[in-house]
Amino acid sequence: MYDDNSHSLEDNALLLQLSEGNKHAFDILYNKYWKQVFNAAYKRLNNIEQAQDIAQDVFVQLWTRGSKTQIDNLPAYLMVAARNGVFKKMEKEAKYSALPDAAEQLESPFGGADSGVLHQEFLIAFNALVNTLPTQQRIIFKMRFEEELSSQQIADQLELSPKTVRNQLGKALSTLRSSMLLMHLLLFLYQTR
């Protein structure tokens, strides 16, 4: 218990110095916590470069916000910042294909005469599939991929929490992925006969 308090007191003293622009205090905190922040990002992303980028961003934010933000528990603050950085990275990378991108991926690799027709049929089928989603999932999906709004913007407009938006979007994408995989398989079988 004493050890935790001494770390907390030391961190608080360093944060106070950091708020006054002390670079040496920042360097101490960076060296003390960088590996923990990196590991928190790495375990979620399993990508060294991305985890390093997130850790770097977390400490840049600590430096720039050090004088403006009251931080009571630095390790907890850094872990939350790392987690949020991972979420932002995943959203920014658009791990989910937008409607036009998904449709383009399913165009005929053989370039046959009927590939344009098949492409249009796929778009019609995909839109019909989107319309079968539960109302909230459908609205969130369309706001995200047709209007290109962020999760936060959707949450603000629908008066939901960002977490609810992400959960509903995840469910919609899971449903669509399963069905698109089947559609892609059927399209491929049709093209190869």
ABEGO torsion letter per residue (X at the ends): XAAAAAAAAAAAAAAAAAAAGBAAAAAAAAAAAAAAAAAAAAAAAGBAAAAAAAAAAAAAAAAAAAAABBBABAAAAAAAAAAAAAAAAAAAAGABBBAAAAAAAABBAAGBAAAAAAAAAAAAAAAAAAAABBAAAAAAAAAAAAAGBBAAAAAAAAGBBAAAAAAAAAAAAAAAAAAAAAAAAAAAAAAAX
